[in-house]
Amino acid sequence: MNSQDNEIKIKQEKPKIFIFQDNGYVWDLESLKILREKHRILGSFLGTTPQYHSQNEFLVFPVLLMKEELFLCVSNDWVDLFEWEKNGLIKQFENFEEDEFQVKRLKTTSSSLIEIKTTNENKTYSKISKEKIGFFKSKEEKMRAIIFRDLWQRGYFISSGLKFGGDYLLYPNDPGKFHASHIVKVVSSENVLTPKYLISSGRLGTSVNKKVIFASVDFSDENNEKNCFPKYLSFNWAGKM
């Protein structure tokens, strides 16, 4: 039997992303499979299982996308956007009954074992246009979007770096098979990087065996986004004077 017979087949043309308060959520396995395998969009699991709800080691749907991930998906027209109708989101959670859960193996490159809900046939959502989403109103948000897009175009898998004191973690390939190689910290070009901050960041990178990158954007020509290029600074901490 071909190994592909055990995989969950992709039936839809575009992943579905549900918008709630300008945040993007993924609720189904097929959409997540496309985002991970085709577009290197990871997101973060938020849900817990009905059986083991008081834990955070094994999380399930929904998947929350970073603002930068959502912007990249929308700007490249990779996804279809939906919003819940009145009380639709509440009904979705109410349908998460214990007997409606199944365990399936997601045959991505990482072969992750995740728990998913069976398909809900009672649709309580409608399609929307990307104009209904509020994207990046501040300069800091625009800077993060530019940096994220540039790093993604360089071929990295990118996840949140909060647990390592940064903004992003960069992976050379699928996070299920590779450790992160870099911690990215987004800093404004107007900020001064003090020696104390550089030393503490260098020590952090050394302690977790990762290189630290400081990323910023030159907004000298803010009216023309094409001229706003990201700039990167990295160094190795030797720990000697």
N, C-alpha and C positions, 0 to 999 in steps of 0.2 A: 504494500500500500504506500502510495506517495505521501511523504510527510506533509505536503500541503493540504491533504484531505482533512487533517486535524486542525487546520487553521480556521479562524473565523473569517468568512469571506466578506469582502467589502462590497456592499450592494448600492450605496448611495454615491452620487457624483461628487458632492461637496460635504465636508463636515458641517454639523449643526452646532452653532454657538448661541447660547441663550444669554441675553443681556438683562442684567438687573442692577440698577443704580450705576450704570456706566461700567460695570464689571462683566467680564465674559466667563461663562461656565459651560463645560462640556458634560453631558449627562449620559452619553451612550458610547459603547465600546468601539463601534465602527468609526465614529468621528475621531476618537482618540487615536485609533490605529493609523488613520490617514495622516493626522497631524504629526505623529511621532515618526513614522516611516518615510513619508514623502516630504515633509516640511521641517523636520527637526524641531518641532514645537512640543515642549514637555508638559508645562503646567504643573500644578500641585494638587494631589488628592486632599479633599477636605472631610469627606464623610466617614462615619464609623459603622460597623455592622450592628444589626439589632441584637445579636447575641453577645457582643463584646463592645458595648458602647463606651465604657469607661477606660479607654486606652487610646494611645496615639501611635502605636508601632505599626499597625496594619490598617491603612486608610483606604477608603473606597470612593466611589462617585458621590457628589460631583467633583469635577476637576476645575480649579480656578486658574485662569490664565493671567499672567502678569500683564499690566497695561501695555508694555512694550511688545509682548507676544500678540496680544489682540490687535494692536495697531499694524503690526507686520502682516498678519493674516488678512485684515480688512483692506489695507492699501494694495495688496497683491491680488485681491479678489479670489482668495483661496476658499472662503467659507460662505455659508448662508447664515444670516442673522435672524434670530427670533426673539420674541418677548412673550412672557406669560400673560395670558388674559386674566381677568379679575379672579382672584383666588386660585389661579392655576398653579402657582408655585406651592401653595399650601396643599393642594390635592396631590401634587407630585410627591411631597414628603409623606403624606398619608398613605400613599400606595406602596411605600417602602415597608411592606409587611414581611415578616420573617420567612414565610413560606414562598415569597416571590424572589428570593435570592438564589442564585446559582453560582457555582465556582467553575470558571473556565480558564484555560491557559491562553494568554495573549501571545501569539507567536510573533512578537517583534524581535528585533535583533537581541533584545535582552531576555526574551522568554519570561516575562514577568508573570507571576501568578497573582491574579487579582479577583475580587468578588464583584459581580455585577448584578443589576436588577433585570428581570425579564422585561420585554418590551411592553410599554403601556399603550394600548390602542386608543384610549380616550384622549384625544389631542385637546389640550387646553392652552395652545399658543398660536401665534400668528407671525408671519414673516415681516421684517422691518427693513428699512434702508439704513445704510451706514451713516447718513446724515443725522440720525437720532442719537448718536453716541457723542459724548463730549470728550474730545481728545486733547491732551497736552496744552493747557492754557498758559502755564508758567514756563519760564526759560529753563528751569531745572528739568521739567518734564520733557521738554523738547530735546534737551541735551541727552537725557537717558535714552530717548527713542533713537536718536542718531547713532549713539554709541552701540546700542543693542543691534541695530540693523547692520552696522559695519562689522561687528564681531560675527554675526550670523553669516554674513556674506563671505567671511573668511573660512567658513566651514565648521565652526564650533557648534557643539550642543551647549545650550546655555540654560542654567537654572538659577534660582534665587541664591544669593550668597550670604543671607542673613545669619545663618548658623555659624559662619566662619568670619563674621564681622565685616563682610563686604556687601557689594550690591549684586554681583553675579559670580557664579562659578562657571569656568570654561572646561569642557570635556573634549578631548581629541576625537572621541567617537561615542557610541551609545553609553549612557551612564550606568547601564546594567552590567557592562563589561569593563569599563574603565573608570579609574578615579579621576577626579578633577585635577587639572594640571595648573590652573591659575585662579587666583582670587582677584576680581576686578573691583576697584573702588572708584566711584564716580565723584570727581571733585570739580568745583568751579574754577575757571581760569583766573578768577579774581581772588581766590583764596591763597593764602601763603602756607606752604607745607613746612611746618616747623621741624627741626631735628628730632624732637621728642616724638612727633607723630610718625615720622619716617622710620625711626628706630623701633617703635612699638609695632608698626605694620610689618617691618622686616622680621622681627622676632616671631610674630604670629605666623607668617608664611613658612618660616623655617620649622616651627613646632608641628605644623600639619603637612610638611613636605610639599608645599606649593609655592609658586612664584606669585608675588603681588604686583599687580599692574594698577597704576593710577591713570584714569581716563578722563579726558576733558574735551571740550569743543570750543573752537575759536569762532565767536560770534561777531567778529569785526564787520562782517557783511550780513547782518541778521536778516535783511530784507530778501536776500537770495539764499535759500537753504542749500543750493548746490555748492555754494562757496563756504559752507559751514562744515569744516572737516574735523573729525576726531583726532586727538593727539594722545599718545600713550607714553608713559614713563614706567620703566621697570628696573629693578636692581636686585642683586643677590646679597643677602645678609651673611657676612663672614663671621661676625661676632668677635672680632679682634680689633684692637686699637693700634 
